[in-house]
Amino acid sequence: MYFANPLCLYLLLLILPLILWYVMKQRFQPTLIVASTSVFQKMKVRGPRTLLIHIPFVLRLITLIFVILVLARPQTHESITENEREGIDIMMAVDISTSMLAEDLQPNRIEAAKQVATEFIANRPNDNIGLTLFGGEAFTYCPLTTNHGVLLSMFSNVNCDLQAYGIISPGTAIGMGLSSALAHLEHSKSKSRVVILLTDGENNVGDISPLMAAEMAQKRGVRVYTIALGREGKSKQVVAQLSNGETYEENVDNQMDAKTLQTIAAATGGIFYQASSTSRLEEIYADIDKLERTKMKVSNYDRRYEAYQPFALVALISFLLEVLLSLTLLRRLP
C-alpha cells in the first residue's frame, strides 16, 4: 500500500488536540442549582444511555481519521517499468560418455564438471542458459532459460547412466553435441551467443563431424569455448558393467582430441582450454565468466491503482452512525 499524498497524513496530529478538548469539555459540564436534591436520590446516576454518550465522539474521530486517509490517496502497486541488464545466451554441451566416470578428478570427471558448472550458472543470473548432453548421440536436456532454479535442478540429475545402461549408443559424438547446442541458438536475438563444449574424448561416432559443426557455428556467429577434461596419459575407467550394476575397471589411455577442440575454438573465435584438475576447471569457468555481456531490455510492471474506496466507505458509515445516534438513542438536550 502506497500513499500518493503522504503529507496529508500529518493531519492525523489534529486528533490529539481534539481528544484533549473533548476531555476538558466533559470535566467542565454546566451545572444546575436546585433547592433540594432529595428528588434525585433514588435515581440512577449512570444508566446504559449515560455510558454510551461518548460513542458519537468516537465515531467522529473514526470519520476524521478515514477522511484524512482518503485525502492521502492510498494506492495499490504493481511493477511496470523497463530497464536494461546485461546477459548472453549460453548453451552448455556436456559429454556423458562412460569415460567421464574416470576418477582422475575427484570424485570423478562428471561430478567435478557438474559442480563447477553449477557455480558458473549461479553466478550468471541474467543469462539465458541451456544444456545439451551427448555420448554416442546428442539430445537437449534443458532448452535456453532464465529460470536457473529449474536448470540447476535438472543439472544435478546428470550422470552417465544413459550410456552405461545402453539407453544411448556408445561412443563420443562431439559434432552431434555441438550441432544440437547450435540449433537452440539459431533464433537467439542476443548479440553474444556462446557454446561451452566439455568433453574428455575424441569424436568417433555421429553423422556430423566436429569440423562441420564448427563451420556451422562460424556461419551463425556463435563462439565455441572448448574444454578437454582429464589428465594426459592413462586413467582408471569403467570398461564393462553387468546387469546387476557390478563394474570392471582398467587403466586405459585418455583419448582426448585436443587438436580438434583447438580447431573448433579457433574457427569460431572461442578459446580452447585443458582441465586436468577441478581447480583448473574452476579457473576456466572464471575466465569464460568474463565474456562480453549484451544489454537486454527487461520489462518490469509498475502500475498503481487508487484504493481509497474502502476508507471512504468506513468514513461514510461512521458519519451516518454518529448522526443517527445523536438524533435518536443518544440525543442530548441543550
C-alpha positions as CSV (number, residue, x, y, z in Angstrom):
1,M,0.0,0.0,0.0
2,Y,1.3,3.4,-1.0
3,F,0.0,7.0,-0.4
4,A,0.1,9.4,-3.3
5,N,-0.2,12.4,-0.9
6,P,1.7,11.2,2.2
7,L,1.9,14.8,3.6
8,C,-1.8,14.7,4.3
9,L,-1.1,12.0,7.0
10,Y,0.3,14.8,9.2
11,L,-3.3,15.9,9.6
12,L,-3.7,12.9,11.9
13,L,-1.9,15.0,14.5
14,L,-5.2,17.0,14.9
15,I,-6.7,14.0,16.6
16,L,-4.7,14.7,19.8
17,P,-5.9,18.3,20.5
18,L,-9.4,17.2,19.6
19,I,-9.3,14.4,22.2
20,L,-7.9,16.8,24.7
21,W,-10.7,19.4,24.0
22,Y,-13.3,16.7,24.5
23,V,-11.9,15.5,27.8
24,M,-11.7,19.1,29.2
25,K,-15.3,19.7,28.0
26,Q,-16.5,16.7,30.0
27,R,-14.8,18.0,33.2
28,F,-16.4,21.4,33.0
29,Q,-20.0,20.5,32.3
30,P,-22.6,23.3,33.1
31,T,-24.4,22.9,36.5
32,L,-28.0,23.4,37.5
33,I,-28.7,24.9,41.0
34,V,-31.7,23.4,42.8
35,A,-33.3,23.9,46.2
36,S,-33.1,20.2,47.2
37,T,-31.6,17.1,45.7
38,S,-33.9,14.7,47.6
39,V,-35.9,14.1,44.4
40,F,-32.9,12.7,42.7
41,Q,-31.6,10.4,45.5
42,K,-33.3,7.3,44.1
43,M,-32.3,8.0,40.5
44,K,-29.5,6.0,38.9
45,V,-26.6,8.3,38.2
46,R,-25.3,6.2,35.3
47,G,-27.7,4.3,33.1
48,P,-26.9,2.5,29.8
49,R,-27.5,5.6,27.8
50,T,-25.2,7.5,30.0
51,L,-22.4,5.1,29.4
52,L,-22.9,5.4,25.6
53,I,-22.7,9.2,25.4
54,H,-19.1,9.0,24.2
55,I,-19.9,6.9,21.1
56,P,-20.7,9.9,18.8
57,F,-17.4,11.4,19.6
58,V,-15.6,8.1,18.9
59,L,-17.4,7.8,15.6
60,R,-16.5,11.4,14.8
61,L,-12.8,10.6,15.4
62,I,-13.1,7.5,13.1
63,T,-14.7,9.6,10.4
64,L,-12.0,12.2,10.6
65,I,-9.2,9.6,10.5
66,F,-10.6,7.9,7.5
67,V,-11.3,11.1,5.7
68,I,-7.6,12.0,6.2
69,L,-6.6,8.6,4.8
70,V,-8.8,9.2,1.7
71,L,-7.1,12.6,1.2
72,A,-3.7,10.9,1.3
73,R,-4.8,8.8,-1.7
74,P,-3.9,5.2,-0.8
75,Q,-2.9,3.1,-3.8
76,T,-2.0,-0.5,-4.6
77,H,1.1,-1.2,-6.5
78,E,2.2,-3.4,-9.4
79,S,5.6,-3.0,-11.1
80,I,5.6,-1.9,-14.8
81,T,9.0,-0.3,-15.5
82,E,11.5,-1.0,-18.2
83,N,15.2,-1.3,-17.6
84,E,18.3,-2.9,-19.1
85,R,20.5,-5.6,-17.8
86,E,23.4,-7.5,-19.1
87,G,23.3,-11.1,-20.3
88,I,24.1,-13.5,-23.1
89,D,22.8,-16.8,-24.5
90,I,24.8,-19.8,-23.5
91,M,24.3,-23.5,-24.4
92,M,26.4,-25.9,-22.4
93,A,27.3,-29.1,-24.2
94,V,28.5,-31.8,-21.7
95,D,29.9,-35.2,-22.5
96,I,28.2,-38.0,-20.6
97,S,30.0,-41.0,-22.0
98,T,31.1,-43.6,-19.5
99,S,34.7,-42.4,-19.7
100,M,33.5,-39.3,-17.7
101,L,33.4,-41.7,-14.7
102,A,37.2,-41.7,-14.5
103,E,38.4,-40.6,-11.1
104,D,41.5,-38.5,-12.1
105,L,39.3,-35.6,-11.0
106,Q,37.5,-36.0,-7.6
107,P,35.1,-37.6,-7.1
108,N,35.1,-38.2,-10.9
109,R,35.1,-36.2,-14.1
110,I,31.3,-35.9,-14.5
111,E,30.7,-34.8,-10.9
112,A,33.6,-32.3,-11.0
113,A,32.2,-30.9,-14.2
114,K,28.7,-30.6,-12.7
115,Q,30.0,-28.9,-9.5
116,V,31.9,-26.2,-11.3
117,A,29.3,-25.7,-14.0
118,T,26.6,-25.3,-11.3
119,E,28.6,-22.5,-9.7
120,F,29.1,-20.8,-13.1
121,I,25.3,-20.9,-13.7
122,A,24.5,-19.5,-10.3
123,N,26.9,-16.6,-10.8
124,R,25.2,-15.5,-14.1
125,P,21.5,-14.8,-13.2
126,N,20.8,-12.6,-16.2
127,D,21.8,-15.1,-18.9
128,N,19.7,-17.5,-20.9
129,I,21.4,-20.8,-20.4
130,G,20.5,-24.3,-21.8
131,L,22.0,-27.8,-21.5
132,T,22.8,-30.3,-24.2
133,L,24.1,-33.8,-23.3
134,F,25.9,-36.2,-25.7
135,G,27.5,-39.6,-25.7
136,G,27.2,-41.7,-28.8
137,E,24.2,-39.4,-29.7
138,A,23.1,-36.0,-28.6
139,F,19.9,-34.6,-27.1
140,T,18.7,-31.4,-25.5
141,Y,18.3,-31.8,-21.7
142,C,17.2,-28.3,-21.0
143,P,16.4,-25.5,-23.5
144,L,17.6,-21.9,-23.1
145,T,16.0,-20.5,-19.9
146,T,16.5,-17.8,-17.3
147,N,14.8,-20.0,-14.7
148,H,18.1,-21.2,-13.3
149,G,16.4,-23.0,-10.4
150,V,14.9,-25.5,-12.9
151,L,18.1,-25.7,-14.8
152,L,20.2,-26.4,-11.7
153,S,17.7,-29.0,-10.5
154,M,17.9,-30.8,-13.9
155,F,21.7,-30.4,-13.9
156,S,22.0,-32.2,-10.5
157,N,20.5,-35.3,-12.1
158,V,23.0,-35.5,-14.9
159,N,25.1,-38.8,-14.9
160,C,26.5,-41.4,-17.2
161,D,23.8,-44.0,-16.7
162,L,22.2,-43.4,-20.1
163,Q,25.2,-44.8,-21.9
164,A,26.2,-47.2,-19.1
165,Y,22.8,-49.0,-19.4
166,G,22.7,-48.8,-23.2
167,I,19.9,-46.3,-23.5
168,I,22.0,-44.1,-25.8
169,S,24.6,-45.6,-28.1
170,P,28.3,-45.9,-27.1
171,G,31.0,-43.6,-28.2
172,T,31.5,-39.8,-28.2
173,A,29.7,-37.7,-30.8
174,I,31.3,-34.3,-30.3
175,G,30.0,-33.0,-33.7
176,M,26.4,-34.0,-32.8
177,G,26.6,-32.5,-29.4
178,L,27.8,-29.2,-30.8
179,S,25.3,-29.1,-33.6
180,S,22.5,-29.9,-31.1
181,A,23.5,-26.9,-29.0
182,L,23.8,-24.6,-32.0
183,A,20.2,-25.5,-33.0
184,H,18.9,-23.7,-29.9
185,L,21.0,-20.6,-30.6
186,E,19.8,-20.3,-34.2
187,H,16.9,-18.0,-33.4
188,S,18.6,-16.2,-30.5
189,K,18.4,-12.3,-30.7
190,S,21.3,-11.8,-28.3
191,K,24.4,-10.2,-29.8
192,S,26.6,-12.6,-27.9
193,R,25.9,-16.3,-28.3
194,V,28.2,-18.9,-26.8
195,V,28.6,-22.7,-26.6
196,I,30.7,-24.2,-23.9
197,L,31.7,-27.7,-25.1
198,L,33.1,-30.0,-22.4
199,T,34.4,-33.5,-23.3
200,D,37.1,-36.0,-22.3
201,G,37.3,-38.0,-25.5
202,E,37.6,-37.8,-29.3
203,N,34.8,-37.9,-31.8
204,N,34.3,-41.4,-33.0
205,V,30.6,-41.6,-33.9
206,G,27.8,-39.3,-35.3
207,D,26.6,-38.1,-38.7
208,I,28.1,-34.6,-38.2
209,S,31.8,-34.2,-37.8
210,P,33.2,-31.7,-35.3
211,L,34.7,-29.5,-38.0
212,M,31.4,-29.4,-39.9
213,A,29.7,-28.3,-36.7
214,A,32.4,-25.7,-36.2
215,E,31.7,-24.3,-39.6
216,M,28.0,-24.1,-38.8
217,A,28.9,-22.2,-35.6
218,Q,31.2,-19.8,-37.5
219,K,28.4,-19.0,-40.1
220,R,25.9,-18.3,-37.3
221,G,28.3,-16.1,-35.3
222,V,28.4,-18.4,-32.3
223,R,31.6,-18.6,-30.3
224,V,32.6,-22.0,-29.0
225,Y,34.7,-22.5,-25.9
226,T,36.1,-26.0,-25.8
227,I,37.3,-27.8,-22.7
228,A,39.3,-31.0,-22.7
229,L,38.7,-32.6,-19.4
230,G,41.0,-35.1,-17.7
231,R,44.7,-35.8,-17.3
232,E,47.0,-36.9,-20.1
233,G,48.3,-40.5,-20.1
234,K,46.2,-43.3,-18.5
235,S,43.4,-43.3,-16.1
236,K,41.2,-46.0,-14.5
237,Q,37.9,-46.2,-16.3
238,V,34.9,-48.5,-16.4
239,V,35.3,-50.9,-19.3
240,A,32.3,-53.2,-18.6
241,Q,29.2,-53.2,-16.5
242,L,26.9,-56.1,-15.7
243,S,23.2,-56.0,-15.3
244,N,23.4,-56.2,-11.6
245,G,25.4,-52.9,-11.5
246,E,28.8,-54.5,-11.0
247,T,31.6,-52.7,-13.0
248,Y,35.0,-53.6,-14.2
249,E,37.7,-51.0,-14.4
250,E,41.1,-50.9,-16.2
251,N,43.8,-48.3,-16.8
252,V,43.2,-47.1,-20.3
253,D,44.7,-44.3,-22.4
254,N,42.9,-41.0,-22.3
255,Q,41.9,-40.3,-25.9
256,M,41.0,-36.6,-25.8
257,D,41.4,-34.9,-29.2
258,A,43.0,-31.6,-28.2
259,K,43.8,-30.7,-31.8
260,T,40.2,-30.9,-32.9
261,L,39.0,-28.9,-30.0
262,Q,41.6,-26.2,-30.7
263,T,40.4,-26.1,-34.3
264,I,36.8,-25.6,-33.2
265,A,37.6,-22.8,-30.8
266,A,39.9,-21.0,-33.2
267,A,37.4,-21.2,-36.1
268,T,34.6,-19.7,-34.0
269,G,36.5,-17.0,-32.1
270,G,36.5,-19.0,-28.9
271,I,39.3,-20.4,-26.7
272,F,40.5,-23.9,-26.1
273,Y,41.2,-25.0,-22.5
274,Q,42.6,-28.1,-21.0
275,A,41.5,-29.0,-17.4
276,S,43.5,-31.7,-15.6
277,S,42.1,-30.8,-12.2
278,T,39.0,-29.4,-10.6
279,S,40.8,-26.2,-9.6
280,R,41.9,-25.7,-13.2
281,L,38.3,-26.2,-14.3
282,E,37.2,-23.5,-11.9
283,E,39.8,-21.1,-13.4
284,I,38.5,-21.9,-16.9
285,Y,34.9,-21.1,-16.0
286,A,36.0,-18.0,-14.2
287,D,37.7,-16.9,-17.4
288,I,34.7,-17.7,-19.5
289,D,32.6,-15.7,-17.0
290,K,34.4,-12.6,-18.3
291,L,32.7,-12.9,-21.7
292,E,31.3,-9.9,-23.4
293,R,27.9,-9.1,-22.0
294,T,25.0,-7.8,-24.0
295,K,22.4,-5.4,-22.7
296,M,18.9,-6.8,-22.8
297,K,15.7,-4.8,-22.2
298,V,13.6,-6.2,-19.4
299,S,10.1,-5.1,-18.7
300,N,9.0,-4.7,-15.1
301,Y,5.4,-3.7,-14.4
302,D,4.8,-0.7,-12.2
303,R,1.1,0.1,-12.2
304,R,-0.7,1.8,-9.3
305,Y,-4.5,1.7,-8.6
306,E,-6.5,4.0,-6.4
307,A,-7.6,2.2,-3.2
308,Y,-9.4,4.9,-1.3
309,Q,-12.9,3.3,-1.7
310,P,-12.8,1.1,1.5
311,F,-11.6,4.1,3.5
312,A,-14.2,6.4,2.1
313,L,-16.9,3.8,2.9
314,V,-15.8,3.4,6.5
315,A,-15.8,7.2,6.9
316,L,-19.3,7.5,5.4
317,I,-20.7,4.7,7.6
318,S,-19.1,6.2,10.7
319,F,-20.5,9.7,10.0
320,L,-24.0,8.3,9.3
321,L,-24.0,6.3,12.6
322,E,-22.9,9.4,14.5
323,V,-25.8,11.5,13.1
324,L,-28.3,8.7,13.6
325,L,-27.4,8.1,17.2
326,S,-27.2,11.8,18.0
327,L,-30.8,12.3,16.7
328,T,-32.3,9.2,18.3
329,L,-30.9,7.0,21.0
330,L,-28.2,9.3,22.2
331,R,-30.0,12.6,21.7
332,R,-28.9,15.3,24.2
333,L,-30.9,18.3,25.2
334,P,-29.2,21.7,25.0
